[in-house]
Amino acid sequence: MTDRQERDGEQAGAVVGDARRRAAGPGGGRRTGRAVLGSRPAYSVRLPASRRPEPKAAAAERTLPWLRIGAAYAWRLILVGIVVYGVFSVLGSFQLIAVALFLALVVTSVLRPLADQLDRVLPRPLSVAVALVGSLLLLLALLALVGNAVAGEWARLVGDFRGGVHRIEEWLQRPPFRLGPGRLSHLQDQVTRYVSAHRSALLSSAVSEFGRVVELVTGGVLALFASVFFIHSGDRLWDWTRDRLLPSGARPAWDRVGRVAWRTFAGYTRGIIIVAATNAVLVGVVLLVLRVPLALPLTLLEFFATFVPLVGSPVALGVATIVALAGRGPLTALAVLALIVVIGQLEGHVLHPLVLSWAVRLHPLVVAVSVIAGSILAGVIGAVVAVPLVSVAWAVLSALRPAPP
């Protein structure tokens, strides 16, 4: 190191030492009682903060709680009602297709377990064909049996009904009605004149009903065609629809909802078929014991009428009561009325809770409102479809509801 470098280092050290002494002040860096300019005082004075005006509460917060909650539920219920009305309007525009697909789902829910059992010993297409063809042959055989019974008893039935009408006239002439023969003849003349005056309207309605029959046959063929694919590969159709139409994030939830909906619909359909078959067997046995005319057709009518909850079975038994009154007299008709009461109690308190326990159990008030609303929107078809749709909707909402902690 040269002498010049040593002198430069000594000068730099002297400068640094002078800077430190000036910063420490007099006293060699020790604190004195005097305050140093720029230092923090020993205490601080806090000025009181200015109070900001509190914001006024929103109008919704000042509303009564029960009114606010009621309004929240009200607009949600209105939205649900609009959606339901829109769905029924769309289905009404495509009523034939909707009814056909509904029937296909009913057939699938009934025959799918049978096809699965046959699939253990037969190929899948053959098991589906055996299940469908066998059920069709059974239904056609039952209808042929009913038609044969009606044709074989037709002559005797005409005589029984004529005598039954005469007995009804005699019964109406006695207290408490006291309708004279002239009044009854006047009623018969009014019916005859009405038929004669409205013959063209009746013929046009008959022609329109023939067109309705053609639509029913078309819907039946479509339902049969769709049920073949539903029974054969319904799971694969659902998987394809889920994967193609839904985003990946929504697929698990929709898959769970779809399976819950199908399980509820299938359980309800199988249960209502068991209830209808039980009612039909009971009604058929009682009508045969009482020797009521047309016992077998009335039994079949009871079976199909049970698919309309709370309404169908009493209506079918009401028809049976009229037939019993015309064919066997007032005592037999009273026995059939007693049968209506007994079967109604058995169906409401024993069969429905026992058989439909695997499906969604709805309150009778909900069932009644659903049937009436369905009949208003879509007639008889709406009355039949309303209860299973409400059951499926309730099951879906229960599945989507988060589990309690």
C-alpha positions as CSV (number, residue, x, y, z in Angstrom):
1,M,0.0,0.0,0.0
2,T,1.4,3.4,-0.9
3,D,1.7,6.5,1.3
4,R,-1.0,8.2,-0.7
5,Q,-3.5,5.4,-0.1
6,E,-2.8,5.5,3.6
7,R,-3.4,9.2,3.8
8,D,-6.7,8.8,1.9
9,G,-7.9,6.1,4.3
10,E,-7.0,8.2,7.4
11,Q,-9.0,11.2,6.0
12,A,-12.0,9.0,5.3
13,G,-12.0,7.7,8.8
14,A,-11.8,11.2,10.2
15,V,-14.8,12.3,8.2
16,V,-16.9,9.3,9.4
17,G,-15.9,10.0,13.1
18,D,-16.9,13.7,12.8
19,A,-20.3,12.7,11.4
20,R,-20.9,10.3,14.3
21,R,-20.0,12.9,16.9
22,R,-22.3,15.5,15.3
23,A,-25.1,13.0,15.3
24,A,-24.6,12.1,18.9
25,G,-24.5,15.7,20.0
26,P,-22.7,17.0,23.0
27,G,-22.3,14.6,25.8
28,G,-20.7,11.8,23.7
29,G,-23.9,10.1,22.6
30,R,-25.5,10.0,26.1
31,R,-29.2,11.2,26.4
32,T,-29.7,14.4,28.2
33,G,-32.8,16.1,29.5
34,R,-33.1,18.4,26.5
35,A,-35.2,17.3,23.6
36,V,-33.5,16.9,20.4
37,L,-35.1,18.5,17.4
38,G,-37.1,15.9,15.5
39,S,-37.2,13.4,18.3
40,R,-40.5,11.9,19.6
41,P,-41.9,13.6,22.8
42,A,-42.3,11.7,26.0
43,Y,-46.1,11.7,25.7
44,S,-48.6,12.2,22.8
45,V,-51.9,14.0,22.7
46,R,-54.7,12.3,20.8
47,L,-57.3,14.6,19.4
48,P,-60.9,13.3,19.6
49,A,-61.9,11.7,16.3
50,S,-64.8,13.3,14.5
51,R,-67.9,11.2,14.7
52,R,-69.2,10.2,11.3
53,P,-73.0,10.2,10.9
54,E,-74.4,6.7,10.9
55,P,-75.9,5.6,7.6
56,K,-79.7,5.3,7.6
57,A,-81.0,1.7,7.7
58,A,-82.3,0.4,4.4
59,A,-86.0,0.3,3.8
60,A,-86.0,-3.5,3.6
61,E,-84.3,-3.6,7.1
62,R,-87.0,-1.4,8.6
63,T,-89.8,-3.8,7.3
64,L,-91.4,-6.3,9.6
65,P,-89.5,-9.6,9.5
66,W,-92.5,-11.7,8.9
67,L,-93.5,-9.5,5.9
68,R,-90.0,-9.6,4.5
69,I,-89.9,-13.4,4.7
70,G,-93.4,-13.8,3.3
71,A,-92.4,-11.5,0.3
72,A,-89.3,-13.6,-0.3
73,Y,-91.3,-16.8,-0.4
74,A,-94.1,-15.2,-2.5
75,W,-91.9,-14.2,-5.4
76,R,-90.2,-17.6,-5.4
77,L,-93.6,-19.4,-5.4
78,I,-94.7,-17.1,-8.3
79,L,-91.6,-18.1,-10.2
80,V,-92.2,-21.8,-9.6
81,G,-95.8,-21.4,-10.7
82,I,-94.7,-19.7,-13.9
83,V,-92.2,-22.5,-14.7
84,V,-94.8,-25.2,-14.0
85,Y,-97.4,-23.4,-16.2
86,G,-94.8,-23.1,-18.9
87,V,-93.9,-26.8,-18.7
88,F,-97.6,-27.9,-18.9
89,S,-98.2,-25.5,-21.8
90,V,-95.3,-27.0,-23.7
91,L,-96.5,-30.5,-22.9
92,G,-100.0,-29.5,-24.0
93,S,-98.7,-28.5,-27.4
94,F,-97.0,-31.9,-27.8
95,Q,-99.6,-33.8,-25.8
96,L,-99.4,-37.0,-27.9
97,I,-95.6,-37.2,-27.7
98,A,-95.6,-36.4,-24.0
99,V,-98.3,-39.1,-23.2
100,A,-96.5,-41.6,-25.4
101,L,-93.2,-41.1,-23.5
102,F,-95.0,-41.2,-20.2
103,L,-96.6,-44.6,-21.1
104,A,-93.2,-45.8,-22.3
105,L,-91.7,-44.9,-18.9
106,V,-94.6,-46.7,-17.1
107,V,-94.0,-49.8,-19.3
108,T,-90.3,-49.6,-18.6
109,S,-90.7,-49.3,-14.9
110,V,-92.9,-52.5,-14.9
111,L,-91.0,-54.7,-17.4
112,R,-87.4,-53.6,-16.7
113,P,-87.1,-55.9,-13.7
114,L,-88.5,-58.8,-15.7
115,A,-86.1,-58.2,-18.6
116,D,-83.2,-58.0,-16.1
117,Q,-84.2,-61.4,-14.7
118,L,-84.5,-62.9,-18.2
119,D,-81.1,-61.4,-19.1
120,R,-79.4,-63.9,-16.9
121,V,-80.4,-66.8,-19.2
122,L,-81.2,-65.1,-22.5
123,P,-79.5,-62.5,-24.6
124,R,-80.5,-58.9,-23.9
125,P,-82.5,-58.3,-27.1
126,L,-84.4,-61.6,-26.7
127,S,-85.2,-60.9,-23.0
128,V,-86.7,-57.6,-24.0
129,A,-88.7,-59.1,-26.8
130,V,-90.0,-61.9,-24.5
131,A,-91.0,-59.4,-21.8
132,L,-92.8,-57.0,-24.2
133,V,-94.5,-59.7,-26.3
134,G,-95.6,-61.7,-23.3
135,S,-97.2,-58.7,-21.6
136,L,-99.0,-57.7,-24.8
137,L,-100.4,-61.2,-25.2
138,L,-101.5,-61.2,-21.6
139,L,-103.3,-57.9,-22.1
140,L,-105.0,-59.0,-25.3
141,A,-106.1,-62.2,-23.7
142,L,-107.6,-60.3,-20.8
143,L,-109.5,-58.0,-23.2
144,A,-110.7,-60.9,-25.3
145,L,-112.0,-62.6,-22.1
146,V,-113.9,-59.5,-21.2
147,G,-115.4,-59.1,-24.7
148,N,-116.3,-62.8,-24.7
149,A,-118.0,-62.5,-21.3
150,V,-120.0,-59.4,-22.5
151,A,-121.0,-61.1,-25.8
152,G,-122.1,-64.3,-24.0
153,E,-124.3,-62.4,-21.5
154,W,-125.6,-59.8,-23.9
155,A,-129.1,-61.2,-24.3
156,R,-129.6,-61.8,-20.6
157,L,-128.1,-58.3,-19.8
158,V,-130.6,-56.6,-22.1
159,G,-133.5,-58.2,-20.3
160,D,-132.0,-57.5,-16.9
161,F,-131.5,-53.9,-17.7
162,R,-135.0,-53.5,-19.0
163,G,-136.3,-55.0,-15.8
164,G,-133.9,-52.9,-13.8
165,V,-135.1,-49.7,-15.4
166,H,-138.7,-50.7,-14.6
167,R,-137.7,-51.4,-11.0
168,I,-136.0,-48.0,-10.8
169,E,-139.2,-46.3,-12.1
170,E,-141.2,-48.0,-9.4
171,W,-138.7,-47.1,-6.8
172,L,-138.8,-43.4,-7.9
173,Q,-142.6,-43.4,-7.6
174,R,-142.4,-44.3,-3.9
175,P,-141.4,-42.0,-1.1
176,P,-139.3,-39.9,-0.8
177,F,-139.2,-39.0,-4.5
178,R,-142.9,-39.6,-5.5
179,L,-142.4,-39.1,-9.2
180,G,-145.5,-39.9,-11.1
181,P,-145.6,-42.0,-14.3
182,G,-146.3,-38.8,-16.3
183,R,-143.2,-37.2,-15.0
184,L,-141.0,-40.2,-15.9
185,S,-142.6,-40.3,-19.4
186,H,-141.9,-36.6,-19.8
187,L,-138.3,-37.2,-18.9
188,Q,-138.0,-40.0,-21.5
189,D,-139.6,-37.8,-24.2
190,Q,-137.1,-35.0,-23.4
191,V,-134.2,-37.4,-23.8
192,T,-135.7,-38.7,-27.1
193,R,-136.2,-35.1,-28.5
194,Y,-132.7,-34.1,-27.4
195,V,-131.2,-37.0,-29.3
196,S,-133.3,-36.3,-32.4
197,A,-132.5,-32.5,-32.4
198,H,-128.7,-33.0,-31.8
199,R,-128.2,-36.0,-34.1
200,S,-125.8,-34.2,-36.4
201,A,-123.8,-32.9,-33.4
202,L,-123.6,-36.4,-32.0
203,L,-122.5,-37.8,-35.3
204,S,-119.8,-35.2,-35.6
205,S,-118.6,-35.8,-32.1
206,A,-118.5,-39.5,-32.9
207,V,-116.4,-38.8,-36.0
208,S,-114.0,-36.6,-33.8
209,E,-113.8,-39.4,-31.3
210,F,-112.8,-41.8,-34.2
211,G,-110.0,-39.3,-34.9
212,R,-109.1,-39.5,-31.2
213,V,-109.0,-43.3,-31.4
214,V,-106.5,-42.9,-34.3
215,E,-104.3,-40.6,-32.2
216,L,-104.5,-43.1,-29.3
217,V,-103.3,-45.9,-31.6
218,T,-100.5,-43.7,-32.9
219,G,-99.5,-42.8,-29.3
220,G,-99.6,-46.5,-28.3
221,V,-97.3,-47.5,-31.1
222,L,-94.9,-44.7,-30.2
223,A,-94.9,-45.7,-26.6
224,L,-94.2,-49.3,-27.5
225,F,-91.4,-48.2,-29.8
226,A,-89.8,-46.0,-27.1
227,S,-90.2,-48.6,-24.4
228,V,-88.1,-51.1,-26.4
229,F,-85.1,-48.8,-26.2
230,F,-85.8,-47.7,-22.7
231,I,-85.9,-51.4,-21.5
232,H,-82.9,-52.5,-23.6
233,S,-80.5,-49.6,-22.9
234,G,-82.0,-47.0,-20.8
235,D,-78.9,-46.5,-18.7
236,R,-76.7,-45.9,-21.8
237,L,-79.3,-43.4,-23.1
238,W,-79.1,-41.5,-19.8
239,D,-75.3,-41.5,-19.8
240,W,-75.1,-40.3,-23.3
241,T,-77.6,-37.5,-22.6
242,R,-75.8,-36.5,-19.5
243,D,-72.3,-36.4,-21.1
244,R,-73.4,-34.6,-24.3
245,L,-75.7,-32.0,-23.0
246,L,-74.3,-31.1,-19.5
247,P,-71.0,-29.4,-18.5
248,S,-68.6,-31.6,-16.6
249,G,-69.1,-29.8,-13.3
250,A,-72.8,-30.3,-13.3
251,R,-72.8,-34.0,-14.3
252,P,-72.5,-35.6,-10.8
253,A,-75.4,-33.5,-9.4
254,W,-77.7,-34.2,-12.4
255,D,-76.8,-37.9,-12.3
256,R,-77.8,-38.1,-8.7
257,V,-81.0,-36.2,-9.4
258,G,-81.9,-38.4,-12.4
259,R,-81.4,-41.6,-10.5
260,V,-83.5,-40.4,-7.6
261,A,-86.2,-39.3,-9.9
262,W,-86.3,-42.6,-11.8
263,R,-86.3,-44.6,-8.5
264,T,-89.2,-42.6,-7.2
265,F,-91.2,-42.9,-10.4
266,A,-90.6,-46.6,-10.8
267,G,-91.5,-47.2,-7.1
268,Y,-94.7,-45.2,-7.4
269,T,-95.7,-46.9,-10.7
270,R,-95.1,-50.4,-9.3
271,G,-96.9,-49.6,-6.1
272,I,-100.0,-48.1,-7.8
273,I,-100.2,-51.2,-10.0
274,I,-100.2,-53.4,-7.0
275,V,-102.8,-51.3,-5.3
276,A,-105.0,-51.3,-8.5
277,A,-104.7,-55.1,-8.8
278,T,-105.6,-55.6,-5.2
279,N,-108.7,-53.3,-5.5
280,A,-109.7,-55.0,-8.7
281,V,-109.5,-58.5,-7.1
282,L,-111.6,-57.4,-4.1
283,V,-114.2,-55.7,-6.3
284,G,-114.4,-58.7,-8.7
285,V,-114.9,-61.2,-5.9
286,V,-117.6,-59.1,-4.3
287,L,-119.4,-58.5,-7.6
288,L,-119.3,-62.2,-8.5
289,V,-120.7,-63.1,-5.0
290,L,-123.5,-60.6,-5.4
291,R,-124.1,-61.8,-9.0
292,V,-123.9,-58.3,-10.4
293,P,-124.1,-58.2,-14.2
294,L,-120.9,-57.3,-16.1
295,A,-118.7,-58.3,-13.1
296,L,-115.6,-58.9,-15.2
297,P,-115.7,-55.6,-17.2
298,L,-116.5,-53.7,-14.0
299,T,-113.4,-55.3,-12.4
300,L,-111.2,-54.2,-15.3
301,L,-112.7,-50.7,-15.0
302,E,-111.8,-50.6,-11.3
303,F,-108.3,-51.6,-12.1
304,F,-107.7,-48.8,-14.6
305,A,-109.7,-46.2,-12.5
306,T,-107.4,-46.7,-9.5
307,F,-104.6,-45.0,-11.4
308,V,-106.4,-41.7,-10.7
309,P,-105.9,-41.3,-6.9
310,L,-108.8,-40.5,-4.6
311,V,-111.2,-40.1,-7.5
312,G,-111.0,-43.0,-9.9
313,S,-112.0,-45.9,-7.6
314,P,-115.1,-44.2,-6.3
315,V,-116.2,-43.3,-9.8
316,A,-115.7,-46.9,-11.0
317,L,-117.6,-48.3,-8.0
318,G,-120.3,-45.7,-8.6
319,V,-120.8,-47.2,-12.1
320,A,-120.9,-50.6,-10.5
321,T,-123.6,-49.4,-8.1
322,I,-125.8,-48.2,-11.0
323,V,-125.3,-51.5,-12.8
324,A,-126.2,-53.4,-9.6
325,L,-129.3,-51.2,-9.1
326,A,-130.5,-51.8,-12.6
327,G,-129.6,-55.5,-12.6
328,R,-130.1,-56.8,-9.1
329,G,-132.2,-54.2,-7.2
330,P,-131.7,-51.7,-4.4
331,L,-130.3,-54.1,-1.8
332,T,-127.5,-55.2,-4.0
333,A,-126.8,-51.5,-4.9
334,L,-126.6,-50.7,-1.1
335,A,-124.1,-53.6,-0.7
336,V,-122.0,-52.1,-3.5
337,L,-122.1,-48.7,-1.8
338,A,-120.9,-50.4,1.4
339,L,-118.1,-51.9,-0.7
340,I,-117.1,-48.4,-1.8
341,V,-116.6,-47.3,1.8
342,V,-114.7,-50.4,2.8
343,I,-112.3,-50.3,-0.2
344,G,-111.7,-46.6,0.2
345,Q,-110.7,-47.1,3.8
346,L,-108.6,-50.1,3.0
347,E,-106.8,-48.3,0.1
348,G,-106.2,-45.1,2.1
349,H,-105.1,-46.6,5.4
350,V,-103.5,-49.9,4.5
351,L,-102.5,-50.3,0.9
352,H,-101.0,-46.9,0.2
353,P,-98.9,-46.7,3.3
354,L,-97.8,-50.4,3.0
355,V,-97.2,-50.7,-0.7
356,L,-96.0,-47.2,-1.5
357,S,-93.5,-47.0,1.4
358,W,-90.5,-47.1,-1.0
359,A,-91.8,-44.2,-3.0
360,V,-92.4,-40.6,-1.7
361,R,-95.4,-40.6,0.6
362,L,-97.4,-37.4,0.1
363,H,-100.1,-35.9,2.3
364,P,-103.7,-36.6,1.2
365,L,-104.3,-32.9,0.8
366,V,-101.3,-32.6,-1.5
367,V,-102.6,-35.6,-3.6
368,A,-106.1,-34.0,-3.8
369,V,-104.8,-30.6,-4.9
370,S,-102.4,-32.2,-7.4
371,V,-105.2,-34.3,-9.0
372,I,-107.6,-31.3,-9.2
373,A,-104.8,-29.1,-10.7
374,G,-103.8,-31.7,-13.2
375,S,-107.4,-32.3,-14.3
376,I,-107.9,-28.5,-14.8
377,L,-104.7,-28.2,-16.9
378,A,-104.9,-31.4,-18.9
379,G,-108.1,-33.3,-18.2
380,V,-108.0,-37.0,-17.3
381,I,-104.4,-37.3,-18.5
382,G,-103.4,-34.5,-16.1
383,A,-105.2,-36.2,-13.2
384,V,-103.3,-39.4,-13.9
385,V,-99.9,-37.7,-14.4
386,A,-100.1,-35.1,-11.6
387,V,-99.3,-37.3,-8.6
388,P,-96.3,-39.1,-10.0
389,L,-94.9,-35.8,-11.2
390,V,-95.3,-34.2,-7.8
391,S,-93.7,-37.3,-6.1
392,V,-90.7,-37.0,-8.4
393,A,-90.4,-33.3,-7.9
394,W,-90.5,-33.7,-4.1
395,A,-87.9,-36.5,-4.2
396,V,-85.6,-34.3,-6.4
397,L,-85.9,-31.4,-4.0
398,S,-85.1,-33.7,-1.1
399,A,-82.0,-35.0,-2.9
400,L,-80.8,-31.5,-3.7
401,R,-81.3,-30.3,-0.1
402,P,-78.0,-30.2,1.8
403,A,-77.7,-32.7,4.6
404,P,-78.1,-31.3,8.1
405,P,-74.8,-30.9,10.1
